[in-house]
Amino acid sequence: MERIVIIGAGECGVRAAFALREQGFAGTITLLGDEPSLPYERPPLSKGMDGALKPIRPEAAYAEAGIHHHRGNRVERIDPAAHSVFLPSSESLSYDTLLIATGSRARLFPTMEGCLTLRTDADAAAIFQSVKPGATLGIIGGGFIGLELAAVARGCGADVTVFEAGQRLLARAVPAEVARIVATRHQAESVTIRTGVGVAAATGTTVLLSGGKTQTFDRVVAGVGSVPNTELAKAAGLDTGSGIHVDDNFRTSDPHILAADDCCNFDWRGAGLVGKLEGGAGPGRLCRLCDAGQSQQLQSRAVVLVRPVRPNPAGCMALRSRTGCDREADRRRSVHRLPMRRTGAAAGCGGHWTGQQHRQRHSDIPETHRAGRTA
């Protein structure tokens, strides 16, 4: 019987496991996650904590699908020659096909040690337990994560300052005209935005600007990007760089090991771009990982949606599937995954701002950027 082991119980790993069953795979599926929680969706974390995580699948679904889910099990190493992965308990699991879906972690520069970051439910709890009326919050980074946190924190009554080294917000995500509207909307809610300001160092409560001035806050959160988790793959001798190198079928340099999610790096139509599985943006991102033929020989299909790091000519991130089908609706919706109008959904204290009011109040946005709905 074929054995598939999946390292990483995030959106990609979980959906891959269930997609295998949906495609008729009858072998053994083992899903390994290093967090103690039931696998949950990460995008809602920046919207505030109401005490409940949104599971990717209900707990009972794993047993019903015959998926052996191991929580709180961090893989120590991979032995490609023995087709085995090793856990801290010295237990080993054998595989015929291994999928590495270890994702990424929040980037934290050496000069920012002590800053909070947002990647896990524990991170979100640490941040939002300090967000209350009158609290002060410093956010380093003017991207989606930082701005969503700013919107929710202001809704809770906190005083928020956002530091962005670039000359505008969301520089790598949306066109300048959309970024201006987002900045204006945040400023209207009394969020202090400082662009073109470098941060020399930061701690959990202070931000030292490159000009020498220090500002003090109750909490400081760094939202300055992410780093792919490639350590296991590199230690196993797989080809890595800014991610785990994979081919068009998401196979690594070892033909029995696949990699997908934020941790992988593939050639995007000859441009050599780093790919990213957009698993957390909504359902249906992972169509199927592989299918089993009559001989049970697995053939990698790895049909996923990926997002190139480089913006398209319109300035928005283009979402395309590995089959080459454009996802224009998703691209348009991604522009409006912006914190705009209060919804009162965050921890009972104000929520975030959605794109609906943004579209109603700003009809000057080009039609190509206004189409679609807020996710």
C-alpha positions as CSV (number, residue, x, y, z in Angstrom):
1,M,0.0,0.0,0.0
2,E,1.3,3.4,-1.0
3,R,2.3,5.7,1.9
4,I,2.2,9.5,1.7
5,V,3.6,11.6,4.5
6,I,2.8,15.3,4.6
7,I,5.0,17.6,6.7
8,G,3.0,20.8,7.6
9,A,-0.6,20.9,8.7
10,G,-1.4,24.4,7.4
11,E,-3.8,25.2,4.6
12,C,-1.7,23.5,1.9
13,G,-0.9,20.3,3.8
14,V,-4.5,19.8,5.0
15,R,-6.1,20.4,1.7
16,A,-3.6,18.2,0.0
17,A,-4.4,15.4,2.3
18,F,-8.2,15.7,1.7
19,A,-7.7,16.2,-2.0
20,L,-5.8,12.9,-2.2
21,R,-8.9,11.1,-0.7
22,E,-11.2,13.0,-3.0
23,Q,-9.1,11.9,-6.0
24,G,-9.5,8.3,-4.9
25,F,-6.1,7.7,-3.3
26,A,-6.5,4.6,-1.1
27,G,-3.1,4.4,0.5
28,T,-1.9,5.7,3.9
29,I,-1.9,9.4,4.5
30,T,0.0,10.8,7.5
31,L,-0.2,14.6,8.3
32,L,2.3,16.0,10.7
33,G,1.9,19.5,12.2
34,D,4.0,21.1,14.9
35,E,1.2,23.2,16.5
36,P,-1.0,21.7,19.2
37,S,-4.1,23.3,17.7
38,L,-6.5,21.7,15.2
39,P,-5.3,23.1,11.8
40,Y,-6.8,26.5,11.3
41,E,-7.0,29.3,8.8
42,R,-4.4,32.0,9.3
43,P,-5.9,35.0,7.5
44,P,-8.5,35.6,10.2
45,L,-5.8,36.0,12.8
46,S,-5.1,39.6,11.8
47,K,-8.8,40.4,12.1
48,G,-8.9,40.1,15.9
49,M,-9.3,37.3,18.4
50,D,-12.8,36.3,19.6
51,G,-11.6,33.2,21.3
52,A,-12.4,30.8,18.4
53,L,-10.2,29.7,15.6
54,K,-11.6,28.8,12.2
55,P,-10.6,25.2,11.5
56,I,-9.7,24.2,8.0
57,R,-11.6,21.0,8.4
58,P,-13.6,19.7,11.5
59,E,-11.7,17.4,13.8
60,A,-13.9,14.5,13.0
61,A,-13.3,14.8,9.3
62,Y,-9.7,13.6,9.6
63,A,-10.7,10.2,11.0
64,E,-13.6,9.9,8.6
65,A,-11.2,10.4,5.7
66,G,-8.6,8.0,7.2
67,I,-6.0,10.7,7.6
68,H,-3.6,10.1,10.4
69,H,-3.1,13.6,11.9
70,H,-0.4,14.1,14.4
71,R,-0.5,17.4,16.3
72,G,2.4,19.0,18.0
73,N,4.9,16.8,16.2
74,R,7.9,18.7,14.8
75,V,9.9,16.7,12.3
76,E,13.5,16.5,13.4
77,R,15.0,15.3,10.0
78,I,14.3,13.7,6.7
79,D,16.3,10.7,5.5
80,P,15.7,10.6,1.7
81,A,17.8,7.4,1.3
82,A,15.7,5.5,3.8
83,H,12.5,7.2,2.7
84,S,11.8,8.1,6.4
85,V,11.1,11.1,8.5
86,F,12.1,11.3,12.2
87,L,10.2,12.8,15.1
88,P,11.7,14.1,18.4
89,S,10.7,10.9,20.1
90,S,13.0,9.1,17.8
91,E,10.0,7.5,16.1
92,S,10.4,7.2,12.4
93,L,7.7,7.2,9.7
94,S,8.3,5.6,6.3
95,Y,7.0,7.1,3.1
96,D,6.8,6.3,-0.6
97,T,6.0,9.9,-1.4
98,L,6.7,12.9,0.9
99,L,5.1,16.3,0.6
100,I,6.9,19.2,2.3
101,A,4.4,21.9,3.1
102,T,6.2,23.7,5.9
103,G,5.2,27.2,4.8
104,S,6.9,30.2,6.1
105,R,7.5,32.1,9.3
106,A,7.3,35.8,10.1
107,R,10.5,37.6,9.3
108,L,12.3,39.2,12.2
109,F,15.5,41.1,11.6
110,P,18.3,40.8,14.2
111,T,17.7,44.4,15.3
112,M,14.1,43.7,16.0
113,E,14.4,40.9,18.6
114,G,11.7,41.2,21.1
115,C,9.1,42.5,18.7
116,L,5.9,40.6,18.4
117,T,5.0,39.0,15.1
118,L,1.8,37.5,13.7
119,R,1.8,34.0,12.3
120,T,0.2,31.6,14.8
121,D,-2.8,31.7,17.1
122,A,-0.5,32.2,20.0
123,D,1.0,35.2,18.3
124,A,-2.5,36.7,17.8
125,A,-3.4,36.1,21.4
126,A,-0.3,37.8,22.6
127,I,-1.0,40.8,20.5
128,F,-4.7,41.3,21.1
129,Q,-4.6,40.8,24.8
130,S,-2.7,44.1,24.9
131,V,-5.1,45.9,22.5
132,K,-7.5,47.9,24.5
133,P,-8.7,51.5,24.8
134,G,-5.9,53.8,25.5
135,A,-3.1,51.3,24.7
136,T,-0.4,52.3,22.3
137,L,0.7,50.0,19.5
138,G,3.6,50.5,17.1
139,I,3.5,48.5,13.9
140,I,6.6,48.2,11.7
141,G,5.6,47.5,8.1
142,G,2.8,49.0,6.0
143,G,1.6,45.8,4.2
144,F,-1.6,44.0,4.5
145,I,-0.8,42.4,7.9
146,G,0.3,45.7,9.5
147,L,-2.7,47.6,8.2
148,E,-5.2,45.0,9.2
149,L,-3.8,45.0,12.7
150,A,-3.9,48.8,12.7
151,A,-7.6,48.8,11.7
152,V,-8.6,46.3,14.3
153,A,-6.5,47.9,17.1
154,R,-8.1,51.3,16.3
155,G,-11.5,49.7,16.4
156,C,-10.6,48.6,19.9
157,G,-9.6,52.1,20.9
158,A,-5.8,51.7,20.9
159,D,-3.5,54.5,19.6
160,V,-1.7,53.1,16.6
161,T,1.4,54.2,14.7
162,V,2.5,52.5,11.5
163,F,6.1,52.8,10.3
164,E,6.8,52.1,6.6
165,A,10.3,52.4,5.1
166,G,8.9,52.8,1.6
167,Q,7.4,56.0,0.3
168,R,3.9,54.6,0.4
169,L,1.9,51.8,1.8
170,L,1.3,48.4,0.1
171,A,4.0,49.2,-2.5
172,R,4.4,45.6,-3.6
173,A,0.7,44.7,-3.5
174,V,-1.6,47.3,-5.0
175,P,-1.4,50.3,-7.4
176,A,-0.5,53.7,-5.9
177,E,-4.0,55.1,-6.2
178,V,-5.4,52.3,-4.1
179,A,-2.7,52.7,-1.5
180,R,-3.5,56.4,-1.2
181,I,-7.1,55.6,-0.5
182,V,-6.2,53.0,2.1
183,A,-3.8,55.5,3.8
184,T,-6.5,58.2,3.8
185,R,-9.0,55.9,5.2
186,H,-6.7,54.8,8.0
187,Q,-5.7,58.4,8.8
188,A,-9.4,59.3,9.0
189,E,-9.7,56.7,11.8
190,S,-6.7,58.4,13.5
191,V,-4.1,55.9,12.6
192,T,-0.7,57.6,12.5
193,I,1.1,56.6,9.3
194,R,4.8,57.4,8.9
195,T,6.2,56.5,5.4
196,G,9.7,56.9,4.2
197,V,10.9,56.2,7.8
198,G,13.6,53.7,8.4
199,V,13.7,51.6,11.7
200,A,17.2,51.1,13.0
201,A,16.2,48.8,15.9
202,A,13.1,47.8,17.9
203,T,12.2,45.9,21.0
204,G,8.8,44.7,22.3
205,T,8.1,48.3,23.5
206,T,10.4,50.7,21.6
207,V,11.1,51.7,18.1
208,L,14.5,53.4,17.3
209,L,14.2,55.3,14.0
210,S,17.2,55.7,11.7
211,G,17.3,59.4,12.5
212,G,18.0,58.6,16.1
213,K,14.6,59.3,17.7
214,T,13.1,56.6,19.9
215,Q,9.3,56.1,20.4
216,T,7.8,54.0,23.2
217,F,4.7,51.9,23.0
218,D,2.9,49.3,25.1
219,R,3.5,46.8,22.3
220,V,5.5,46.8,19.0
221,V,4.6,44.4,16.2
222,A,6.9,43.7,13.3
223,G,5.1,42.9,10.0
224,V,8.1,43.0,7.6
225,G,7.5,39.9,5.5
226,S,8.2,36.2,5.9
227,V,10.9,33.6,5.5
228,P,10.3,30.2,3.9
229,N,10.9,27.2,6.2
230,T,13.5,25.3,4.2
231,E,15.7,24.0,7.0
232,L,14.5,20.4,6.8
233,A,14.8,20.3,3.1
234,K,18.3,21.8,3.1
235,A,19.5,19.4,5.9
236,A,18.2,16.5,3.8
237,G,20.4,17.6,0.9
238,L,17.6,18.9,-1.4
239,D,18.2,21.8,-3.7
240,T,17.2,25.0,-2.0
241,G,17.7,28.8,-2.4
242,S,15.1,31.3,-1.5
243,G,12.8,28.3,-1.3
244,I,12.9,24.6,-2.0
245,H,13.6,24.2,-5.7
246,V,10.8,22.3,-7.5
247,D,10.0,21.5,-11.1
248,D,6.7,22.0,-13.0
249,N,5.2,19.0,-11.1
250,F,6.4,20.3,-7.8
251,R,9.0,17.6,-7.4
252,T,12.2,18.5,-5.6
253,S,15.7,17.3,-6.5
254,D,14.6,14.0,-5.0
255,P,11.9,12.4,-7.2
256,H,10.1,10.9,-4.2
257,I,9.7,14.3,-2.4
258,L,7.3,17.1,-3.4
259,A,7.2,20.6,-2.0
260,A,4.4,23.1,-2.2
261,D,3.2,26.2,-0.2
262,D,5.3,29.2,0.7
263,C,8.4,27.1,1.2
264,C,8.8,26.2,-2.5
265,N,10.6,28.0,-5.3
266,F,9.9,27.3,-9.0
267,D,10.5,28.8,-12.3
268,W,7.5,30.9,-13.3
269,R,7.3,30.7,-17.1
270,G,11.0,31.1,-17.5
271,A,11.2,34.2,-15.3
272,G,12.7,32.4,-12.3
273,L,10.2,33.8,-9.8
274,V,9.6,32.5,-6.4
275,G,6.1,30.9,-6.2
276,K,3.7,31.0,-3.4
277,L,0.7,28.8,-2.8
278,E,-2.2,31.1,-2.1
279,G,-3.9,28.6,0.1
280,G,-5.1,30.9,2.7
281,A,-7.0,33.3,0.5
282,G,-10.1,31.1,0.1
283,P,-11.4,27.6,-0.7
284,G,-10.5,25.7,-3.8
285,R,-6.9,26.9,-3.9
286,L,-5.5,23.3,-4.0
287,C,-7.3,21.4,-6.7
288,R,-5.4,18.1,-6.4
289,L,-1.9,17.0,-5.4
290,C,-1.6,13.7,-7.1
291,D,-3.7,10.9,-8.4
292,A,-3.2,7.2,-8.2
293,G,-3.2,5.0,-11.3
294,Q,-4.4,1.5,-11.5
295,S,-0.9,0.3,-10.5
296,Q,-0.9,2.7,-7.5
297,Q,2.1,4.4,-8.9
298,L,1.7,8.0,-7.9
299,Q,1.9,10.6,-10.6
300,S,2.4,14.2,-9.3
301,R,-0.2,16.5,-10.6
302,A,0.2,19.4,-8.1
303,V,-2.4,21.6,-9.6
304,V,-2.3,24.7,-7.3
305,L,-2.8,28.4,-7.6
306,V,0.4,30.3,-7.3
307,R,1.3,33.9,-6.9
308,P,4.5,35.4,-8.3
309,V,6.3,37.8,-6.1
310,R,6.6,40.3,-8.9
311,P,3.4,42.4,-9.5
312,N,1.8,42.3,-12.9
313,P,1.8,45.4,-15.2
314,A,-1.4,46.7,-13.5
315,G,0.4,46.7,-10.2
316,C,-1.7,43.9,-8.7
317,M,-0.7,40.4,-7.8
318,A,-1.8,38.1,-10.6
319,L,-3.2,34.8,-9.5
320,R,-2.8,32.0,-12.0
321,S,-3.2,28.3,-11.7
322,R,-0.6,25.8,-12.8
323,T,-2.8,24.9,-15.7
324,G,-2.5,28.5,-16.9
325,C,-6.1,29.6,-16.3
326,D,-6.4,33.2,-15.3
327,R,-8.2,33.9,-12.0
328,E,-9.2,37.5,-12.8
329,A,-12.0,37.5,-10.2
330,D,-9.6,36.4,-7.5
331,R,-7.1,39.0,-8.6
332,R,-9.8,41.7,-8.3
333,R,-10.9,40.4,-5.0
334,S,-7.4,40.5,-3.7
335,V,-7.2,44.2,-4.2
336,H,-10.2,44.6,-1.9
337,R,-8.9,42.4,0.9
338,L,-8.2,45.7,2.5
339,P,-9.0,46.9,6.0
340,M,-11.7,49.6,5.5
341,R,-15.0,49.8,7.2
342,R,-15.8,48.9,10.8
343,T,-17.7,45.6,11.1
344,G,-17.6,45.2,14.9
345,A,-16.3,41.7,14.6
346,A,-13.0,41.8,16.4
347,A,-13.0,40.7,20.0
348,G,-16.2,42.6,20.5
349,C,-14.5,46.0,20.1
350,G,-14.8,47.5,16.7
351,G,-13.7,45.2,14.0
352,H,-11.9,46.3,10.8
353,W,-12.9,48.3,7.7
354,T,-14.1,46.5,4.6
355,G,-13.9,47.3,1.0
356,Q,-17.7,48.0,0.6
357,Q,-17.6,51.4,2.1
358,H,-14.3,52.0,0.3
359,R,-16.0,51.4,-3.1
360,Q,-19.0,53.5,-2.1
361,R,-17.0,56.5,-1.1
362,H,-14.2,56.3,-3.7
363,S,-15.8,55.8,-7.1
364,D,-12.7,57.3,-8.8
365,I,-10.9,53.9,-8.6
366,P,-10.4,52.5,-12.1
367,E,-13.0,49.9,-13.0
368,T,-10.3,47.2,-13.3
369,H,-9.6,47.7,-9.6
370,R,-13.2,48.2,-8.4
371,A,-14.7,45.0,-9.8
372,G,-15.3,42.1,-7.6
373,R,-16.4,41.8,-4.1
374,T,-14.8,41.8,-0.7
375,A,-13.7,38.4,0.4
